[in-house]
Amino acid sequence: MSYERHFTQIESAQNERLKAAVKLLSSNHGLRNSGLAAAEGLHLAETLLHLPGVHIESVWIPQSLLNKPEWLTMSALSDVLENGEVRCLVLSDALYSKLSKLSTPTGPMIFFKPVNASAAIDLNQDIVLLDGIQDPGNVGTLLRNCAAAGVQQVALSDHSAWVWSDKVLRAGMGAQFGLQLYAEEDLLKALSSAKSKIPVRVTSLHPKSVDLFNANLKTAGVWVFGSEGQGVSQAWLDRASEHIRIPQSKTIESLNVGSSSAVCLFEQFRQRR
């Protein structure tokens, strides 16, 4: 099936729209200020194009991708192309490489408006806080862990990596789109107005810490995971009602935050099955 009539061809590196897109992608700060995010690759495209209510601003397609079966058979493609507000731009592979941040650009590149949480935080359900996690790979891994372990609410501190950056999107494999994402401030407000005490769980070597496999994780609560270097901030350590220790052999000092979050969240998942 051909969709060529829906495409706008870009022939020159001097094209103003292409130059603007390249400039936007040059920094997360600029992209974030524009109110847009960008996702690259067929997996993320398939996820994005299937989501109801997501505003797609533009789709950039390298020429070599146009006739590949995996692109032409993408089930949601026709819906996007029939929407007159979405611009589909085709450019040579050489021009597309100016957009891509991948060593081997694949396309497509989709600019879209980040998806905001659709409801207030529900403290009757679990929520994970990413406390100052700056590494994009770790943030993406944590988002995937949350989604896989059935935690649908995630809050991020201001010092964590931007959840819609290209590196976090790739590491999270689109997990962002299935989660309710909040700021740390939203979580603090929800906790301050809670009518009952909400468990706040941190992993630590506190003298009164409980072995993870002996901890009762059947009640919904807040998990706080801190950065690789600093760990959980003192402010959240002070708020913690449950200090949890992950048992492990003495051959290694500690687990990284991606691994420790997976161990904790899946032990919780196991206890509730």
C-alpha positions as CSV (number, residue, x, y, z in Angstrom):
1,M,0.0,0.0,0.0
2,S,1.4,3.4,-0.9
3,Y,1.0,6.5,1.3
4,E,3.2,8.8,-0.8
5,R,0.5,11.3,-1.4
6,H,0.6,12.1,2.3
7,F,4.3,12.9,2.4
8,T,6.3,16.1,2.1
9,Q,9.7,15.6,0.6
10,I,12.6,17.5,2.0
11,E,15.5,17.9,-0.5
12,S,18.0,20.2,1.2
13,A,19.9,20.6,4.4
14,Q,18.9,24.3,4.3
15,N,15.2,23.5,4.6
16,E,14.0,25.7,7.5
17,R,11.9,23.0,9.0
18,L,14.7,20.5,9.0
19,K,17.1,23.1,10.6
20,A,14.6,23.8,13.3
21,A,14.1,20.1,14.1
22,V,17.9,19.6,14.3
23,K,18.2,22.6,16.6
24,L,15.4,21.2,18.8
25,L,17.1,17.9,19.1
26,S,20.5,19.4,20.0
27,S,19.5,19.7,23.6
28,N,17.0,18.2,26.0
29,H,16.5,21.6,27.6
30,G,15.4,23.2,24.3
31,L,13.2,20.3,23.4
32,R,11.6,20.3,26.8
33,N,10.9,24.0,26.6
34,S,9.2,23.6,23.2
35,G,6.6,21.3,24.8
36,L,7.7,18.4,22.6
37,A,9.6,15.2,22.9
38,A,11.1,13.0,20.2
39,A,11.1,9.2,19.9
40,E,13.1,7.3,17.3
41,G,12.8,3.8,16.0
42,L,10.1,1.4,14.8
43,H,9.4,-0.1,18.3
44,L,8.6,3.4,19.8
45,A,6.8,4.4,16.7
46,E,4.5,1.4,16.9
47,T,3.8,2.2,20.6
48,L,3.2,5.9,20.0
49,L,0.9,5.5,17.0
50,H,-1.3,3.1,18.8
51,L,-1.9,5.3,21.8
52,P,-5.3,7.1,21.9
53,G,-5.1,10.8,22.7
54,V,-1.4,11.3,22.0
55,H,-0.7,14.4,20.0
56,I,1.7,13.6,17.2
57,E,3.3,16.8,15.8
58,S,5.4,15.3,13.0
59,V,6.8,12.1,11.6
60,W,10.2,12.1,9.9
61,I,11.0,9.2,7.7
62,P,14.3,8.3,6.0
63,Q,13.9,7.3,2.3
64,S,15.3,3.8,2.8
65,L,12.5,3.0,5.3
66,L,9.6,3.9,3.1
67,N,9.3,0.5,1.3
68,K,10.4,-1.8,4.1
69,P,7.7,-4.3,5.1
70,E,8.0,-3.4,8.8
71,W,7.1,0.2,8.0
72,L,4.4,-0.4,5.4
73,T,2.6,-2.9,7.5
74,M,2.5,-0.8,10.7
75,S,-1.1,-1.1,11.6
76,A,-1.5,2.4,13.0
77,L,0.2,4.2,10.1
78,S,-2.8,4.9,8.0
79,D,-4.6,6.6,11.0
80,V,-1.7,9.0,11.4
81,L,-1.5,9.8,7.7
82,E,-5.2,10.5,7.4
83,N,-4.9,13.1,10.1
84,G,-4.3,16.4,8.4
85,E,-2.7,17.9,11.4
86,V,0.2,15.5,11.4
87,R,3.1,16.3,9.0
88,C,4.9,13.3,7.5
89,L,8.3,14.4,6.1
90,V,10.5,12.2,3.9
91,L,14.2,12.9,3.5
92,S,17.3,11.1,2.2
93,D,19.2,8.9,4.6
94,A,22.0,11.4,4.6
95,L,19.7,14.2,5.6
96,Y,18.0,12.0,8.2
97,S,21.3,11.3,9.8
98,K,21.4,15.0,10.8
99,L,18.3,14.3,13.0
100,S,19.3,11.0,14.4
101,K,21.4,10.4,17.6
102,L,21.9,6.8,16.8
103,S,25.2,5.4,15.4
104,T,23.1,3.5,12.8
105,P,20.0,5.6,12.2
106,T,16.8,3.6,11.6
107,G,13.9,6.0,11.7
108,P,11.3,7.1,12.0
109,M,11.6,10.1,14.2
110,I,8.4,11.2,15.8
111,F,7.9,14.5,17.6
112,F,5.0,14.4,20.0
113,K,3.6,16.1,23.1
114,P,4.6,14.3,26.3
115,V,1.8,12.4,28.0
116,N,0.8,13.9,31.3
117,A,-0.7,12.0,34.2
118,S,-4.5,11.8,33.7
119,A,-5.4,11.5,37.4
120,A,-4.2,12.6,40.8
121,I,-1.9,10.3,42.8
122,D,-3.8,7.4,44.3
123,L,-2.1,6.4,47.6
124,N,-4.2,3.2,47.7
125,Q,-2.0,2.1,44.9
126,D,1.8,1.8,44.9
127,I,4.0,4.6,43.7
128,V,7.8,4.6,43.0
129,L,9.8,7.8,43.5
130,L,13.1,8.2,41.5
131,D,15.1,10.3,43.9
132,G,17.9,12.1,42.0
133,I,18.6,9.4,39.5
134,Q,20.4,11.2,36.7
135,D,21.6,8.4,34.5
136,P,19.1,8.1,31.6
137,G,19.7,4.3,31.3
138,N,18.9,3.8,34.9
139,V,15.8,5.9,34.7
140,G,14.6,3.9,31.7
141,T,15.4,0.6,33.4
142,L,13.4,1.6,36.5
143,L,10.4,2.6,34.4
144,R,10.5,-0.8,32.7
145,N,10.8,-2.5,36.1
146,C,7.8,-0.6,37.4
147,A,5.6,-1.4,34.4
148,A,6.6,-5.1,34.5
149,A,6.0,-5.4,38.2
150,G,2.6,-3.8,38.1
151,V,3.4,-0.4,39.5
152,Q,1.6,2.1,37.5
153,Q,2.5,5.4,39.3
154,V,6.0,6.9,39.2
155,A,7.2,10.2,40.5
156,L,10.5,11.8,39.7
157,S,12.5,14.4,41.5
158,D,13.8,17.5,39.7
159,H,17.3,16.1,39.8
160,S,16.4,13.0,37.9
161,A,16.9,12.6,34.2
162,W,14.1,13.9,32.0
163,V,11.7,11.0,31.5
164,W,11.0,12.0,27.9
165,S,14.6,12.4,26.7
166,D,15.7,10.2,23.8
167,K,18.0,8.1,25.9
168,V,15.4,7.4,28.6
169,L,12.8,6.6,25.9
170,R,15.1,4.0,24.4
171,A,16.1,2.5,27.7
172,G,12.5,2.4,28.8
173,M,11.4,0.8,25.5
174,G,8.2,2.9,25.7
175,A,7.3,2.0,29.3
176,Q,6.6,5.7,29.9
177,F,3.4,5.5,27.8
178,G,1.9,2.9,30.1
179,L,2.6,4.7,33.4
180,Q,1.2,7.7,35.3
181,L,4.1,10.1,35.7
182,Y,4.3,12.7,38.4
183,A,6.7,15.2,39.9
184,E,8.1,14.7,43.4
185,E,6.1,17.7,44.5
186,D,2.9,15.9,43.6
187,L,3.8,13.0,45.8
188,L,4.7,15.2,48.7
189,K,1.4,17.0,48.5
190,A,-0.5,13.7,48.4
191,L,1.4,12.4,51.4
192,S,0.8,15.6,53.4
193,S,-3.0,15.3,52.8
194,A,-3.3,11.6,53.4
195,K,-5.8,10.6,56.1
196,S,-3.8,7.6,57.2
197,K,-0.1,6.7,57.4
198,I,1.3,5.5,54.1
199,P,4.3,3.1,54.2
200,V,7.4,4.7,52.7
201,R,10.0,2.1,51.9
202,V,13.7,2.6,51.2
203,T,16.6,0.1,50.8
204,S,19.3,0.9,53.3
205,L,21.7,-0.6,55.8
206,H,19.9,1.1,58.7
207,P,20.5,-0.9,62.0
208,K,16.8,-1.7,62.1
209,S,16.5,-2.6,58.4
210,V,14.4,-5.7,57.6
211,D,15.5,-8.5,55.3
212,L,13.5,-8.0,52.1
213,F,12.3,-11.6,52.1
214,N,10.9,-11.2,55.6
215,A,9.3,-7.8,54.9
216,N,5.5,-7.6,54.5
217,L,5.0,-5.9,51.2
218,K,1.3,-6.7,50.7
219,T,0.2,-3.2,51.6
220,A,0.4,-0.5,49.0
221,G,3.0,2.2,49.7
222,V,5.8,4.4,48.4
223,W,9.1,2.9,47.2
224,V,12.0,5.4,47.1
225,F,15.1,4.5,44.9
226,G,18.1,6.8,45.0
227,S,21.0,7.6,42.7
228,E,24.0,5.4,42.2
229,G,26.4,7.7,44.0
230,Q,24.4,9.4,46.7
231,G,21.7,6.9,47.4
232,V,18.4,8.0,48.8
233,S,18.4,11.6,50.0
234,Q,18.4,12.4,53.7
235,A,15.0,14.0,53.4
236,W,13.4,10.7,52.2
237,L,15.5,8.6,54.6
238,D,13.9,10.7,57.4
239,R,10.4,10.1,56.0
240,A,11.0,6.4,55.6
241,S,8.8,4.1,57.8
242,E,10.3,0.9,56.5
243,H,14.1,0.3,55.9
244,I,14.7,-2.8,53.8
245,R,17.9,-4.7,53.3
246,I,18.4,-6.8,50.2
247,P,20.1,-10.1,51.2
248,Q,23.1,-11.0,49.1
249,S,26.4,-12.9,49.1
250,K,29.5,-11.2,50.5
251,T,31.3,-11.4,47.1
252,I,29.9,-8.1,46.0
253,E,29.4,-4.9,47.9
254,S,26.0,-3.8,46.4
255,L,23.6,-3.9,43.5
256,N,23.0,-1.0,41.2
257,V,19.7,0.8,41.4
258,G,18.2,-0.9,38.4
259,S,18.9,-4.4,39.8
260,S,17.9,-3.5,43.4
261,S,14.6,-2.0,42.2
262,A,13.8,-5.1,40.2
263,V,14.6,-7.4,43.2
264,C,12.4,-5.3,45.5
265,L,9.5,-4.8,43.1
266,F,9.3,-8.4,42.0
267,E,9.4,-9.6,45.6
268,Q,6.4,-7.4,46.2
269,F,4.8,-8.8,43.1
270,R,5.5,-12.3,44.3
271,Q,4.0,-11.7,47.7
272,R,0.7,-10.4,46.2
273,R,0.1,-13.1,43.7
